[in-house]
Amino acid sequence: MTPIAKGLGLVVLGIALGVALSVAARWPRSEVVYRGDQPATVAYTDDSKHVLALVRRSALLGESHQIVVGRDPSLSYGHRVDIETSAGVKTTEWTTAGVRVLFDSGHELFIPARFFIGGR
């Protein structure tokens, strides 16, 4: 192999490695596409304020969606429910029994309070 070919090969390898690292640094990525706070008119036994979020997680092989409900505003922990829809959240209905999520598609999801109260 000539020095020029070897140098060109290293440049191509460096570019490919740079592109691969750039893509890997951006994946997977999570984005909060909806966030709803527990209203002041609803109280739970743990005396905490809770939040519900619809999180879209993008990865190289596609997207997934998850509902996260809990008392951590950063959403680092809480009750997580994987969902198979990309529909947006139309509204949420908080009651002492739990929270109901109404989607633009007409689907509904109810999460009982016992799954998201308490925690850390």
C-alpha positions in Angstrom: 0.0 0.0 0.0 1.4 3.4 -0.9 1.7 6.2 1.6 -1.0 8.2 -0.2 -3.4 5.3 -0.3 -2.8 4.7 3.4 -3.3 8.4 4.3 -6.5 8.5 2.2 -7.7 5.4 3.9 -7.1 6.9 7.4 -9.0 10.1 6.3 -12.0 8.1 5.1 -11.9 6.0 8.3 -11.7 9.2 10.4 -14.7 10.7 8.6 -16.8 7.5 9.0 -15.9 7.3 12.7 -16.8 10.9 13.2 -20.2 10.5 11.5 -20.9 7.3 13.5 -20.0 9.0 16.8 -22.2 12.1 15.9 -25.2 9.8 15.2 -24.6 7.8 18.3 -24.4 10.9 20.4 -27.9 12.0 19.3 -29.6 8.6 19.8 -31.6 7.6 21.6 -33.3 10.9 22.4 -36.3 11.6 24.6 -38.7 14.5 24.1 -41.6 15.5 26.3 -44.5 16.2 23.9 -47.2 16.7 26.6 -47.0 17.7 30.2 -50.0 18.0 32.6 -49.9 18.9 36.3 -52.2 17.5 39.0 -54.8 20.3 39.7 -54.9 21.8 43.2 -58.4 20.5 43.6 -57.2 16.9 43.7 -55.1 15.6 46.6 -53.5 12.3 47.2 -52.5 10.5 50.4 -48.7 11.3 49.9 -49.4 15.1 50.0 -47.3 15.6 46.8 -47.9 17.3 43.5 -47.8 15.0 40.6 -47.1 15.4 36.9 -48.1 13.3 33.8 -46.0 13.5 30.7 -46.1 11.9 27.2 -42.5 11.1 26.3 -41.5 10.3 22.7 -38.3 8.3 22.6 -36.5 8.3 19.2 -33.9 5.6 18.4 -32.2 4.4 15.3 -34.9 1.7 14.8 -37.9 4.0 15.3 -39.9 5.8 17.9 -41.7 4.7 21.0 -44.0 6.5 23.4 -44.4 6.3 27.1 -46.7 7.9 29.7 -44.8 8.9 32.9 -46.8 9.8 36.1 -45.1 10.7 39.3 -44.1 13.4 41.7 -40.6 14.1 40.2 -40.9 17.2 37.9 -37.8 16.0 36.0 -39.5 12.7 35.2 -36.4 10.7 36.2 -38.6 8.3 38.1 -42.3 7.6 38.3 -44.8 5.1 37.0 -44.2 4.4 33.3 -46.6 2.9 30.8 -45.5 2.1 27.3 -48.1 3.0 24.7 -48.4 2.1 21.0 -49.7 5.3 19.6 -48.2 8.5 18.3 -51.5 10.4 18.9 -51.3 13.5 21.0 -52.8 14.0 24.4 -56.1 15.9 24.2 -56.7 16.3 27.9 -56.1 14.7 31.3 -58.7 14.1 34.0 -57.3 13.9 37.5 -59.4 12.4 40.3 -58.6 10.9 43.7 -58.9 7.5 42.1 -56.2 8.2 39.4 -55.7 10.0 36.2 -57.4 9.4 32.8 -55.6 10.4 29.6 -57.7 11.2 26.6 -55.9 11.0 23.3 -56.6 12.9 20.0 -57.3 9.5 18.4 -60.3 8.9 20.8 -58.4 6.3 22.9 -58.4 6.6 26.7 -55.9 5.3 29.3 -56.6 5.2 33.1 -53.8 5.0 35.6 -54.9 4.2 39.1 -53.4 6.5 41.8 -51.9 3.6 43.7 -49.4 3.2 40.9 -48.0 6.7 41.1 -48.4 7.9 44.7 -45.6 7.4 47.2 -42.2 6.7 45.7 -38.9 8.2 46.7 
